[in-house]
Amino acid sequence: MRYLKLSLKYTLKSILFLIAFILLYLLFAWLLPKIKVNTDYKPAEKGVEVFVASNGVHTDFVVPTKHDLKDWRKDFNPNEFESVDTTFEYVSLGWGDKGFFLNTPTWSDLKFSTAFKAAFFMSSTAMHVTYKKRKPLENESCKKLILTEEQYHKLIDYISSSFKKEKESIELINHPGYNEFDNFYEAAGTYSFIKTCNVWTGNGLQHIGIKVGYWTPLESGVMESVFED
């Protein structure tokens, strides 16, 4: 009986600790995006048009396929994609947990083991690359940013440094994409509840001088920042 009581006591404490941890995490996830960095940011009047896009949970950068500063086709050969050619004008890039990307095409496919590994520093990462035929349309899920060439150069460096490279080459993951326009590539870094896909996007915005929240673990923290005047 004594062991049963001790077991129940520790189980209850564990549950209370988990609840407290989740509530504290959500508090900081709500609060820290409201504390802005790069508060002196002023949008450029002309320059390179890039986009921050959201699917409601995950955020991506969408950049021109070809520009004087970077031709992304040299990294992501259109021939590696099922239905992509050299006429596609934009490419979307999103960093995230490799297991989640590859094994969870829909939310119904999500497994506890995948989520647990992603949250607690136990999973490698991948870059989801999707070609876009035309420039994205601006709406509540897609925000255009006009970058100076200096800012775009910094964004190129930031994205490029997020890939895991073998002999300076980006490595294609041999796994089906979600459609005929996308692929996955090996990425650098470890995914966790501290560094999520949205933190990656937020850190990229910080790096290029855009006004954004200090820490953006949730999609809302990124999108609310870029839609602020």
MOTARA-V434226 format. One record per pair of residues at least 12 apart in sequence whose C-alpha atoms are under 10 Angstrom apart, sorted by the first residue. I is the first residue (numbers start at 1). J is the second residue. D is the distance in Angstrom with one decimal. If there is no record, write none. Layout:
i = [I	I]
j = [J	J]
d = [D	D]
This chain:
i = [25	25	25	26	26	28	28	28	29	29	29	29	29	29	29	30	30	30	30	30	30	31	31	31	31	31	32	32	32	32	32	32	33	33	33	33	33	33	33	33	33	33	33	33	33	34	34	34	34	34	34	34	34	35	35	35	35	36	36	36	36	36	36	36	36	37	37	37	37	37	37	37	37	37	38	38	38	38	38	38	38	38	38	38	39	39	39	39	39	40	40	40	41	41	41	41	41	42	42	42	42	43	43	43	43	43	43	43	43	44	44	44	44	44	45	45	45	45	46	46	46	46	46	47	47	47	47	47	47	47	47	48	48	48	48	48	48	48	48	48	48	48	48	49	49	49	49	49	49	49	49	49	49	50	50	50	50	50	50	50	50	50	50	50	50	50	50	50	51	51	51	51	51	51	51	51	51	51	51	51	51	51	52	52	52	52	52	52	52	52	52	52	52	52	52	52	52	53	53	53	53	53	53	53	53	53	53	53	53	53	53	53	54	54	54	54	54	54	54	54	54	54	55	55	55	56	56	56	56	56	57	57	57	57	57	58	58	58	58	58	58	58	58	58	58	58	58	59	59	59	59	59	59	59	59	59	59	59	59	59	59	59	59	59	59	60	60	60	60	60	60	60	60	60	60	60	60	60	60	60	61	61	61	61	61	61	61	61	61	61	61	61	61	62	62	62	62	62	62	62	62	62	62	62	62	62	62	63	63	63	63	63	63	63	63	63	63	63	63	64	64	64	64	64	64	64	64	64	65	65	65	65	65	65	65	65	65	65	66	66	66	66	66	67	68	69	69	69	69	69	70	70	70	72	72	72	73	73	73	73	73	74	75	75	75	75	75	76	76	76	76	76	76	76	76	76	76	76	78	78	78	80	80	80	80	81	81	81	81	81	81	81	81	81	82	82	82	82	82	82	82	83	83	83	83	83	84	84	84	84	84	84	84	85	85	85	86	87	87	87	88	88	88	88	88	88	89	89	89	89	89	89	90	90	90	90	90	90	90	91	91	91	91	91	91	91	91	91	91	92	92	92	92	92	92	92	92	93	93	93	93	93	93	93	93	93	94	94	94	94	94	94	94	94	94	94	94	95	95	95	95	95	95	95	95	95	95	95	95	95	95	95	95	95	95	95	95	95	96	96	96	96	96	96	96	96	96	96	96	96	96	96	96	96	96	96	96	97	97	97	97	97	97	97	97	97	97	97	97	97	97	97	97	97	97	97	97	98	98	98	98	98	98	98	98	98	98	98	98	98	98	98	99	99	99	99	99	99	99	99	99	100	100	100	100	100	100	100	100	101	101	101	101	101	101	101	101	102	102	102	102	102	102	102	102	103	104	105	105	106	115	115	116	116	117	117	118	118	118	118	118	118	119	119	119	119	119	119	119	120	120	120	120	120	121	121	121	121	121	121	121	122	122	122	123	123	123	123	124	124	124	124	124	124	124	125	125	125	125	125	125	125	125	125	125	125	125	125	126	126	126	126	126	126	126	126	126	126	126	126	126	126	127	127	127	127	127	127	127	127	127	127	127	127	127	128	128	128	128	128	128	128	128	129	129	129	129	129	129	130	130	130	130	130	130	130	130	131	131	131	131	132	132	133	140	140	140	141	141	142	142	142	143	143	143	144	144	145	145	145	147	147	147	148	150	151	151	151	151	151	152	153	154	154	154	154	154	155	155	155	155	155	155	156	156	157	157	158	158	158	158	158	158	159	159	159	159	160	160	161	161	161	162	162	162	162	162	163	163	163	163	163	164	164	164	164	164	165	165	165	165	166	170	170	170	171	171	171	171	172	172	172	172	173	173	173	192	193	193	194	194	194	195	195	195	196	196	196	196	197	197	197	197	198	198	198	198	198	198	198	198	198	199	199	199	199	199	199	199	199	199	200	200	200	200	201	201	201	201	202	202	202	202	202	202	202	202	202	202	202	203	203	203	205	205	205	210	210	211	211	211	211	212	212	212	212	212	213	213]
j = [193	194	217	217	218	215	216	217	194	215	216	217	218	220	221	215	216	217	218	220	221	213	214	215	216	221	213	214	215	216	217	221	202	212	213	214	215	216	217	218	220	221	222	224	225	212	213	214	215	216	221	224	225	212	213	214	215	206	210	211	212	213	214	215	225	205	206	209	210	211	212	213	214	215	205	206	207	208	209	210	211	212	213	214	209	210	211	212	213	209	210	211	208	209	210	211	212	209	210	211	229	145	146	147	148	209	210	211	229	145	146	147	148	151	145	146	147	148	145	146	147	148	149	145	146	147	148	149	150	151	152	63	64	67	144	145	146	147	148	149	150	151	152	62	63	64	135	144	145	146	147	148	152	62	63	64	90	91	92	135	136	143	144	145	146	147	152	155	63	64	90	92	135	136	137	138	142	143	144	145	146	226	92	93	136	138	141	142	143	144	145	201	205	222	223	226	227	92	93	94	136	137	138	139	140	141	142	143	144	219	222	223	94	140	141	142	143	198	219	220	222	223	141	142	219	141	218	219	220	223	197	198	218	219	220	94	95	96	196	197	198	201	217	218	219	220	222	92	93	94	95	96	141	142	197	198	199	200	201	202	218	219	220	222	223	91	92	93	94	95	96	128	129	130	142	197	198	200	201	219	91	92	93	94	95	129	142	143	155	159	201	204	205	90	91	92	93	94	129	130	131	132	135	136	142	143	144	89	90	91	92	93	131	132	135	136	152	155	156	88	89	90	91	92	131	132	134	135	86	87	88	89	90	91	92	131	132	133	86	88	89	90	91	152	149	149	150	152	153	156	152	153	156	90	91	156	85	86	88	91	131	170	160	169	170	171	172	91	129	130	131	170	171	172	182	183	184	185	131	181	182	172	181	182	183	130	131	176	177	179	180	181	182	183	176	177	179	180	181	182	183	131	179	180	181	182	130	131	132	133	180	181	182	131	133	181	133	132	133	134	131	132	133	134	135	181	131	132	133	134	135	136	130	131	132	133	134	135	136	129	130	131	132	133	134	135	136	181	182	127	128	129	130	131	132	136	182	127	128	129	130	131	159	182	184	201	126	127	128	129	130	159	184	197	198	200	201	125	126	127	128	129	159	162	163	184	185	186	187	188	189	191	196	197	198	199	200	201	118	123	124	125	126	127	128	187	188	189	190	191	192	195	196	197	198	199	200	114	115	117	118	119	121	122	123	124	125	126	127	128	187	189	190	191	192	196	197	114	118	123	124	125	126	127	128	173	184	185	186	187	190	191	113	114	115	117	118	123	124	125	126	114	115	117	118	123	124	125	126	114	125	126	127	128	177	178	184	126	128	173	175	176	177	178	184	175	178	177	178	178	192	193	192	193	191	192	190	191	192	193	195	196	190	191	192	193	194	195	196	190	191	192	193	194	189	190	191	192	193	194	195	190	191	192	189	190	191	192	186	187	188	189	190	191	192	162	163	164	184	185	186	187	188	189	190	191	192	197	162	163	164	171	172	173	184	185	186	187	188	189	190	191	159	162	163	164	172	173	183	184	185	186	187	188	197	177	178	182	183	184	185	186	187	177	181	182	183	184	185	177	178	179	180	181	182	183	184	180	181	182	183	181	182	181	223	224	227	223	227	223	226	227	223	226	227	226	227	210	226	227	208	209	210	208	208	205	207	208	209	210	208	208	204	205	207	208	209	204	205	206	207	208	209	204	208	204	207	200	203	204	205	207	208	187	200	201	204	187	188	187	188	189	186	187	188	189	200	185	186	187	188	189	185	186	187	188	189	185	186	187	188	186	185	186	187	184	185	186	187	184	185	186	187	185	186	187	217	217	218	215	216	217	215	216	217	216	217	218	219	216	217	218	219	215	216	217	218	219	220	221	222	223	213	214	215	216	217	218	219	221	222	215	216	217	222	216	217	219	222	214	215	216	217	218	219	221	222	223	225	226	215	216	222	222	225	226	225	226	225	226	228	229	224	225	226	227	228	225	226]
d = [9.0	9.4	9.6	9.5	9.4	8.6	9.5	9.3	9.9	7.4	6.7	6.1	6.8	9.5	7.8	9.4	8.6	9.1	8.5	8.9	7.5	9.1	9.4	8.9	9.6	9.3	6.4	5.7	5.5	7.3	9.4	8.5	9.3	7.2	3.8	5.5	5.4	5.5	8.5	9.0	8.7	5.2	7.7	8.6	7.7	8.3	5.6	7.5	8.8	9.3	7.8	9.1	8.2	8.2	5.5	5.7	8.3	9.5	9.7	6.4	5.3	4.5	5.5	8.9	8.3	9.8	7.0	8.3	8.0	5.7	5.8	6.2	5.9	9.5	9.4	7.0	9.4	9.3	5.7	6.0	4.7	7.0	9.1	9.4	8.9	8.2	5.5	8.1	9.8	8.8	8.8	7.5	10.0	6.6	5.9	5.7	9.5	9.2	8.1	8.5	9.6	7.5	6.6	7.5	9.0	10.0	8.2	9.5	9.5	8.4	5.7	6.0	6.4	10.0	10.0	7.1	8.6	8.9	10.0	6.3	7.5	7.4	9.8	9.2	5.6	5.3	5.0	6.6	9.8	9.5	8.9	8.7	8.2	8.6	10.0	8.1	5.4	5.0	6.3	6.8	9.9	9.0	7.0	9.1	7.3	7.5	9.2	6.6	5.9	4.7	6.4	9.2	9.2	5.7	4.8	6.9	8.9	9.8	9.8	9.1	9.3	8.5	5.8	5.4	6.4	7.3	8.6	10.0	6.6	9.4	9.7	8.8	9.1	7.7	9.4	8.4	6.5	5.4	4.4	5.7	8.5	9.8	9.1	9.8	9.9	9.6	8.2	5.7	5.3	6.6	7.6	8.3	9.5	8.6	7.8	7.9	10.0	8.5	9.7	9.6	8.8	10.0	9.0	9.3	9.1	5.7	4.3	6.5	8.8	9.8	9.7	8.2	10.0	8.8	5.2	6.3	9.0	9.6	7.2	9.1	9.1	7.6	7.0	9.1	8.7	7.5	9.6	6.7	8.1	9.6	9.2	8.5	7.2	5.3	8.1	8.0	9.3	8.7	9.1	6.5	6.3	9.3	9.8	7.9	5.8	9.3	9.6	9.8	8.9	6.6	8.7	9.7	9.2	9.4	6.9	5.8	9.3	8.9	6.6	9.1	9.1	6.3	9.4	7.7	8.2	9.9	6.3	5.4	4.5	7.7	10.0	8.9	9.4	10.0	9.5	8.4	8.2	9.2	6.7	10.0	8.3	5.7	5.3	6.5	9.4	9.9	9.8	9.9	9.4	9.0	7.2	9.0	9.6	6.5	5.5	4.1	6.3	8.8	9.6	9.0	9.1	8.7	8.9	8.1	9.3	9.8	9.2	8.7	5.5	5.6	6.4	8.1	9.8	9.6	9.0	9.8	9.2	9.6	9.3	9.1	6.0	4.4	6.3	8.9	9.8	9.3	9.6	8.2	8.9	9.1	7.1	5.3	4.6	5.5	9.1	8.1	8.7	9.8	9.5	9.3	7.3	7.9	9.3	10.0	9.5	7.9	9.8	8.1	6.8	8.4	9.4	8.4	7.5	9.3	7.9	9.5	9.6	7.9	9.8	9.2	9.8	10.0	9.4	7.8	6.6	9.3	9.8	9.5	8.2	9.6	9.3	8.3	9.6	8.5	10.0	8.8	10.0	9.1	8.6	9.0	9.8	8.6	9.6	9.2	8.1	9.2	8.9	9.9	9.0	9.5	6.5	6.0	6.5	6.9	9.8	9.4	8.3	4.8	6.4	8.1	9.2	9.5	9.0	5.3	5.8	9.0	9.5	7.1	8.8	8.4	7.6	6.0	8.8	9.2	9.1	9.7	9.6	9.5	7.1	9.0	6.5	5.7	4.2	6.5	9.1	9.9	7.8	6.2	5.5	5.3	6.5	9.6	8.6	6.0	4.9	6.6	6.4	6.1	8.0	6.9	5.6	4.3	5.5	8.6	9.4	9.2	9.9	9.7	9.4	9.9	7.8	5.6	5.0	6.2	7.2	9.9	9.0	6.6	5.7	4.8	6.7	9.0	8.2	9.8	9.7	9.7	8.4	5.6	5.1	6.7	8.9	9.2	9.7	7.2	8.9	8.5	7.9	7.2	6.0	4.5	6.3	8.9	8.9	7.7	8.9	9.7	9.5	9.7	7.3	9.1	9.6	9.1	8.6	5.5	8.5	9.6	6.8	8.0	9.1	10.0	8.7	5.6	5.7	6.4	7.8	8.3	9.9	9.4	8.7	6.6	9.4	9.2	6.8	4.8	8.6	9.8	8.2	9.1	9.3	9.0	6.1	9.2	9.9	9.8	6.7	6.3	4.5	6.1	8.6	9.9	9.2	9.6	7.7	5.5	8.2	8.1	7.6	9.5	8.5	7.0	5.6	4.3	4.7	8.0	9.2	9.9	8.7	9.2	8.1	8.4	9.5	8.5	9.6	6.2	8.7	8.4	7.6	6.9	7.5	7.7	8.5	6.3	7.5	9.4	7.6	9.2	10.0	9.0	9.3	10.0	8.7	7.4	8.7	7.7	9.0	9.4	8.2	8.9	9.7	9.5	7.2	8.1	8.0	9.1	8.2	9.9	10.0	8.8	6.7	9.6	9.7	10.0	9.3	9.7	8.8	8.1	8.5	5.8	5.4	7.4	9.9	8.8	9.9	7.1	4.4	4.7	8.0	9.0	8.5	9.5	8.0	5.4	6.7	8.9	9.8	6.1	5.9	5.0	8.0	9.1	9.3	7.7	7.8	7.9	9.5	6.5	6.5	8.2	8.6	7.8	7.9	7.1	5.5	6.7	9.8	9.5	9.1	9.0	10.0	8.9	6.7	5.2	6.5	6.5	6.0	6.3	10.0	9.7	9.1	7.9	8.6	10.0	9.6	8.5	6.4	5.5	4.7	4.4	7.6	9.0	9.5	9.5	9.5	8.1	7.2	9.4	9.5	9.5	8.4	5.6	5.1	6.3	5.6	8.9	9.9	8.6	9.8	7.2	6.1	4.8	6.6	9.1	9.3	9.2	8.4	5.5	5.4	6.1	7.6	9.1	9.4	9.0	9.0	5.6	4.1	6.6	8.8	9.3	5.6	6.4	9.1	7.6	9.3	9.3	8.7	9.9	8.6	7.7	9.8	8.3	9.5	9.3	7.9	6.9	6.9	8.7	9.3	9.1	8.2	9.9	8.7	9.7	9.3	9.6	8.4	9.6	8.6	5.2	7.4	9.1	7.5	8.7	8.8	9.9	7.2	5.9	9.4	6.7	8.0	9.9	7.4	6.2	9.9	9.7	9.8	9.8	9.9	9.7	9.1	6.5	9.6	7.6	8.8	9.9	9.5	9.5	7.8	9.5	9.8	8.8	7.6	9.9	9.1	5.8	5.2	7.3	9.1	7.6	6.2	4.0	5.0	8.5	8.3	5.5	4.5	4.5	8.2	9.6	7.6	7.9	8.2	9.6	7.0	7.2	8.6	8.8	5.6	5.6	8.5	6.3	4.5	6.5	9.9	5.1	6.3	10.0	9.8	7.4	9.9	9.0	9.4	7.0	9.1	8.9	6.9	8.3	5.6	7.8	9.6	9.2	7.4	8.4	8.6	9.0	6.0	5.3	5.8	5.7	8.9	8.1	6.7	9.5	9.6	9.3	6.4	4.9	5.0	7.6	8.7	9.0	8.1	9.7	8.4	8.6	10.0	8.3	9.4	9.3	7.4	8.1	7.1	5.9	8.4	9.7	9.4	8.3	6.0	9.4	9.1	9.7	8.0	8.3	9.8	9.0	9.9	9.1	9.1	8.1	6.9	7.4	8.8	9.8	8.6	5.0	6.8	9.8	9.1	6.4	9.4]
